């Protein structure tokens, strides 16, 4: 659906934020019907009607997931299933990056993902030692490529995709909108957590280990919250221990049927610890009412100003300006 929106084949009202499953099916159905060939020959029309019938059977599965099975022979090779007809009719390329490096002992063979699992199960219980060994090699490949993206597959994917082409990238039972921009691959960010982050639109696909960067609509580098910003120092272990002690006292009081003791907030705990530290380094009499400790003046212990905050405090998000191209 995202590809159809980016291609302007589907248009939604500007203020529309939510689309129902019924509306989704209606838009997709209209796009599929619009693919009717202009050639009026009987053979093509019969084939189109059959494809329409198959695709309408598949559309309701979009709400639960499509059944596709990759083949290890190429980034666009999939076992044919009725679900594939939807991509064919809409002329949307479907890709994956789960390939076997030809320079490494195959193990997985030229088969498909589901067959690989079946092969491992069969070989591990075989009496032939060579089959058992083959099953172990296949199992090692499966474990080493659990992300379903290999370096060889990523290279082939980058070479195969056309510049400016919008396609669907399949990985770990997830479908992502993919585009190739200036020789680099990007995936459309659809995670709910980035809904309010206008500067986070695309995520680069240039590594098999998940190392990526976020970009805006113009593919300029954009720092997502939590990925860049002020580094946080490790929490104070004394504060953690004090919190554990408090939790223990509350649990003990509840077990004995007593009212739980009054709880100190994180800020109060931090102030108390700062006061103890202050007393250790300055063993002079307690300051009078007119004097305030540094922590009381700032509302936060001095070491807190460098970025560390007690639990429960809101994190301060820092946003960098748009930089150069990503990837």
C-alpha positions as CSV (number, residue, x, y, z in Angstrom):
1,X,0.0,0.0,0.0
2,X,2.9,2.4,0.8
3,X,4.3,1.9,-2.6
4,X,1.0,2.6,-4.3
5,X,0.8,5.8,-2.2
6,X,4.4,6.8,-3.2
7,X,3.5,6.2,-6.8
8,X,0.4,8.3,-6.5
9,X,-1.7,5.4,-7.6
10,X,-3.7,5.7,-4.4
11,X,-4.6,9.1,-2.9
12,X,-5.9,9.7,0.6
13,X,-7.5,12.8,2.1
14,X,-4.8,15.1,3.6
15,X,-6.2,14.9,7.1
16,X,-6.7,11.1,7.1
17,X,-4.5,9.4,9.7
18,X,-6.1,6.0,10.0
19,X,-7.2,3.6,7.2
20,X,-9.4,0.6,8.0
21,X,-8.9,-2.8,6.6
22,X,-12.0,-2.5,4.4
23,X,-10.7,0.8,2.9
24,X,-7.4,-0.8,2.3
25,X,-8.9,-3.8,0.4
26,X,-11.0,-1.4,-1.6
27,X,-8.0,0.7,-2.7
28,X,-6.0,-2.4,-3.6
29,X,-8.9,-3.9,-5.5
30,X,-9.4,-0.8,-7.6
31,X,-5.6,-0.7,-8.4
32,X,-5.7,-4.4,-9.4
33,X,-8.8,-3.9,-11.6
34,X,-7.0,-1.0,-13.3
35,X,-4.4,-3.4,-14.6
36,X,-6.7,-4.9,-17.1
37,X,-4.8,-5.3,-20.4
38,X,-5.9,-3.2,-23.4
39,X,-5.5,-6.2,-25.7
40,X,-8.9,-7.6,-26.1
41,X,-7.7,-11.1,-27.2
42,X,-9.6,-13.9,-25.6
43,X,-6.6,-15.6,-24.2
44,X,-5.3,-12.5,-22.4
45,X,-8.7,-11.6,-21.0
46,X,-9.3,-15.1,-19.7
47,X,-5.9,-15.1,-18.0
48,X,-6.6,-11.7,-16.5
49,X,-9.9,-12.8,-15.1
50,X,-8.2,-15.8,-13.5
51,X,-5.6,-13.6,-12.0
52,X,-8.2,-11.3,-10.6
53,X,-10.1,-14.2,-9.1
54,X,-6.9,-15.5,-7.4
55,X,-5.9,-12.1,-6.2
56,X,-9.3,-11.4,-4.6
57,X,-8.9,-14.6,-2.7
58,X,-5.5,-13.5,-1.4
59,X,-6.4,-9.9,-0.4
60,X,-8.1,-10.8,2.9
61,X,-4.9,-12.4,4.0
62,X,-3.2,-9.1,4.1
63,X,-4.5,-8.5,7.6
64,X,-2.9,-11.6,8.9
65,X,0.2,-12.0,6.6
66,X,1.1,-13.4,3.2
67,X,2.7,-16.7,2.7
68,X,5.9,-16.3,0.6
69,X,8.9,-18.6,0.6
70,X,12.3,-17.5,-0.6
71,X,14.7,-19.4,-2.8
72,X,18.4,-19.1,-2.2
73,X,19.2,-18.8,-6.0
74,X,18.5,-15.1,-6.4
75,X,17.2,-12.0,-4.7
76,X,14.0,-12.0,-6.7
77,X,13.5,-15.8,-6.6
78,X,10.5,-17.0,-4.6
79,X,8.6,-20.2,-4.6
80,X,5.4,-19.5,-6.5
81,X,2.4,-19.2,-4.2
82,X,-1.0,-17.5,-4.9
83,X,0.1,-14.6,-2.9
84,X,2.7,-13.7,-5.5
85,X,0.0,-12.8,-8.0
86,X,-0.8,-9.6,-6.2
87,X,2.8,-8.3,-6.7
88,X,2.8,-9.4,-10.3
89,X,-0.5,-7.7,-11.1
90,X,0.5,-4.4,-9.5
91,X,4.0,-4.7,-11.1
92,X,5.7,-4.3,-7.8
93,X,9.1,-6.1,-7.5
94,X,9.6,-8.4,-4.5
95,X,13.1,-8.9,-3.2
96,X,15.0,-10.7,-0.4
97,X,18.6,-10.9,0.6
98,X,19.0,-14.4,1.9
99,X,21.5,-15.9,-0.5
100,X,24.2,-18.5,-0.1
101,X,27.7,-17.2,-0.9
102,X,28.8,-19.2,-3.9
103,X,32.4,-19.1,-2.7
104,X,31.5,-20.8,0.6
105,X,30.5,-24.5,0.9
106,X,26.7,-24.3,0.1
107,X,25.1,-26.4,2.8
108,X,21.7,-24.7,2.0
109,X,21.8,-25.8,-1.6
110,X,19.7,-24.2,-4.3
111,X,16.4,-24.9,-2.5
112,X,14.1,-22.7,-0.5
113,X,13.7,-21.6,3.1
114,X,11.0,-24.1,4.2
115,X,12.8,-26.9,2.4
116,X,15.9,-26.1,4.3
117,X,14.2,-26.7,7.6
118,X,12.8,-29.9,6.4
119,X,16.2,-31.0,5.1
120,X,17.8,-30.3,8.5
121,X,15.2,-32.4,10.3
122,X,15.5,-35.3,7.8
123,X,19.3,-35.4,7.7
124,X,19.8,-35.2,11.4
125,X,17.8,-38.4,11.8
126,X,19.4,-40.2,8.9
127,X,21.6,-43.2,9.3
128,X,24.0,-42.1,6.5
129,X,26.9,-40.1,8.1
130,X,27.2,-37.9,5.0
131,X,23.6,-36.9,5.2
132,X,24.0,-36.1,8.9
133,X,27.0,-34.0,8.1
134,X,25.1,-32.2,5.3
135,X,22.3,-31.5,7.8
136,X,24.7,-30.0,10.3
137,X,26.2,-27.7,7.6
138,X,22.7,-26.6,6.6
139,X,21.8,-26.0,10.3
140,X,25.0,-23.9,10.7
141,X,24.0,-21.8,7.7
142,X,20.5,-21.3,9.2
143,X,21.9,-20.2,12.5
144,X,24.6,-18.0,11.0
145,X,22.0,-16.2,8.8
146,X,19.1,-16.0,11.3
147,X,18.6,-12.4,10.2
148,X,17.8,-13.8,6.7
149,X,20.2,-11.3,5.1
150,X,23.7,-12.3,4.0
151,X,26.6,-10.1,2.8
152,X,26.4,-11.8,-0.6
153,X,22.7,-11.3,-0.7
154,X,23.0,-7.6,0.2
155,X,25.6,-7.1,-2.6
156,X,23.3,-8.8,-5.1
157,X,20.3,-6.9,-4.0
158,X,22.1,-3.6,-4.4
159,X,23.3,-4.6,-7.9
160,X,19.9,-5.9,-9.0
161,X,17.6,-3.1,-7.8
162,X,17.3,-0.3,-10.3
163,X,17.9,3.4,-9.4
164,X,14.8,5.1,-8.1
165,X,12.9,1.8,-8.1
166,X,10.3,1.2,-5.4
167,X,10.0,-2.5,-4.3
168,X,9.1,-4.7,-1.4
169,X,11.9,-6.2,0.7
170,X,11.0,-9.5,2.5
171,X,12.9,-10.4,5.6
172,X,11.9,-12.5,8.7
173,X,8.2,-12.5,7.6
174,X,8.1,-8.8,7.3
175,X,7.5,-6.7,4.2
176,X,9.2,-3.3,3.9
177,X,9.0,-0.7,1.2
178,X,12.4,-0.3,-0.4
179,X,14.0,2.2,-2.7
180,X,17.4,2.6,-4.3
181,X,18.6,6.2,-4.2
182,X,22.0,7.2,-5.6
183,X,23.3,3.7,-5.5
184,X,22.2,3.0,-1.9
185,X,19.2,1.0,-0.5
186,X,16.7,2.5,2.0
187,X,13.7,1.0,3.8
188,X,10.6,3.1,4.6
189,X,10.3,3.6,8.4
190,X,6.9,2.5,9.6
191,X,7.5,1.8,13.2
192,X,4.8,3.4,15.5
193,X,7.6,4.8,17.7
194,X,8.7,7.2,14.9
195,X,5.2,8.5,14.2
196,X,5.9,12.0,15.5
197,X,9.4,12.1,14.2
198,X,9.1,14.1,10.9
199,X,12.8,13.9,10.3
200,X,12.8,10.1,10.3
201,X,11.5,8.7,7.0
202,X,14.0,6.2,5.6
203,X,16.4,3.8,7.2
204,X,19.5,2.7,5.3
205,X,20.1,-0.9,4.3
206,X,23.9,-1.3,4.0
207,X,24.8,-3.8,6.7
208,X,23.7,-7.3,7.6
209,X,24.2,-6.7,11.4
210,X,21.5,-4.0,11.8
211,X,23.9,-1.1,11.8
212,X,21.9,1.6,9.9
213,X,21.2,5.3,9.9
214,X,18.0,7.3,9.6
215,X,17.3,9.9,6.9
216,X,14.6,12.4,6.1
217,X,12.5,12.7,3.0
218,X,15.5,14.1,1.0
219,X,17.7,11.2,2.2
220,X,19.7,13.6,4.4
221,X,21.1,12.1,7.7
222,X,18.7,12.5,10.6
223,X,19.5,11.3,14.1
224,X,16.7,9.3,15.7
225,X,16.0,9.7,19.4
226,X,18.1,7.2,21.3
227,X,20.7,6.7,18.5
228,X,22.5,9.9,18.9
229,X,22.8,12.6,21.5
230,X,24.4,13.1,24.9
231,X,25.9,9.9,26.2
232,X,24.5,8.8,29.6
233,X,26.6,7.8,32.5
234,X,26.0,4.5,34.3
235,X,23.5,4.9,37.2
236,X,24.7,5.4,40.7
237,X,24.9,1.9,42.4
238,X,24.2,3.4,45.8
239,X,21.0,4.8,44.5
240,X,20.0,1.4,43.1
241,X,20.9,-0.3,46.4
242,X,18.8,2.3,48.4
243,X,15.9,1.6,46.1
244,X,16.2,-2.2,46.6
245,X,16.4,-1.6,50.4
246,X,13.2,0.5,50.2
247,X,11.4,-2.2,48.2
248,X,12.4,-4.8,50.7
249,X,11.1,-2.7,53.7
250,X,7.8,-2.3,51.9
251,X,7.5,-6.0,51.2
252,X,8.4,-6.8,54.8
253,X,5.8,-4.4,56.1
254,X,3.1,-5.7,53.9
255,X,3.9,-9.3,55.0
256,X,3.6,-8.3,58.7
257,X,0.3,-6.5,58.1
258,X,1.8,-3.1,58.8
259,X,1.5,0.1,56.9
260,X,4.4,0.5,54.5
261,X,7.1,3.1,55.4
262,X,7.1,6.4,53.6
263,X,8.9,6.1,50.2
264,X,11.7,8.4,49.1
265,X,11.5,9.6,45.6
266,X,14.4,9.3,43.2
267,X,15.2,13.0,43.7
268,X,15.1,12.7,47.5
269,X,17.4,9.6,47.3
270,X,19.8,11.5,45.1
271,X,19.8,14.4,47.5
272,X,20.3,12.2,50.5
273,X,23.3,10.5,48.8
274,X,24.7,13.8,47.7
275,X,24.4,15.1,51.3
276,X,26.3,12.0,52.6
277,X,29.0,12.5,50.0
278,X,29.2,16.2,50.9
279,X,29.6,15.4,54.6
280,X,32.4,12.9,53.9
281,X,34.4,15.5,52.1
282,X,33.4,18.4,54.3
283,X,33.1,17.1,57.9
284,X,32.1,20.5,59.3
285,X,28.8,21.1,61.2
286,X,25.4,20.8,59.4
287,X,24.6,24.0,57.6
288,X,22.0,26.2,59.1
289,X,18.5,26.9,57.7
290,X,19.9,29.9,55.7
291,X,22.4,27.7,54.0
292,X,21.6,25.3,51.2
293,X,23.5,22.4,49.8
294,X,24.5,22.5,46.1
295,X,22.0,19.8,45.4
296,X,19.2,21.9,47.0
297,X,20.1,24.9,44.9
298,X,20.1,23.1,41.6
299,X,17.4,20.5,42.3
300,X,19.8,17.9,41.0
301,X,23.2,16.5,42.2
302,X,26.2,18.0,40.5
303,X,27.1,14.8,38.7
304,X,23.6,14.7,37.4
305,X,24.2,17.7,35.2
306,X,26.5,15.8,32.8
307,X,23.6,13.7,31.5
308,X,22.8,11.1,34.2
309,X,19.3,11.4,35.7
310,X,17.6,9.3,38.4
311,X,15.0,6.9,37.2
312,X,11.6,8.4,36.6
313,X,13.0,11.7,35.1
314,X,12.0,12.4,31.6
315,X,14.8,11.9,29.0
316,X,15.9,15.0,27.2
317,X,16.0,14.3,23.4
318,X,18.5,16.1,21.3
319,X,18.0,16.6,17.6
320,X,20.9,17.2,15.2
321,X,20.4,19.3,12.1
322,X,20.2,17.6,8.7
323,X,23.6,16.7,7.4
324,X,24.9,15.3,4.3
325,X,23.7,12.2,2.4
326,X,23.2,9.0,4.4
327,X,25.1,5.8,3.6
